[in-house]
């Protein structure tokens, strides 16, 4: 799996995860938050998909064979967001997940330089 394929899968899994949380949310504001995050993941997917159309030189890595996909792991559980949380707590959890994604992308980018 190359970097583009890995990033596409991460965004696709992120969208599925947030969509599932939106379905499970009892609070309407929390539901809307997760729907917006799912839409953001779709936009990220489309942006990354656009990279395939550009002429760029990819430096291969085997890192993606062993790199953790946090969304994929959480989707396997098929659980709803299970915390006693205020909307702010749930949002902060989602922000932390996004920060992990950013860190992963930055770490992988450094490995391909």
Order of alpha helices (4+ residues) and beta strands (2+ residues): alpha-alpha-alpha-alpha
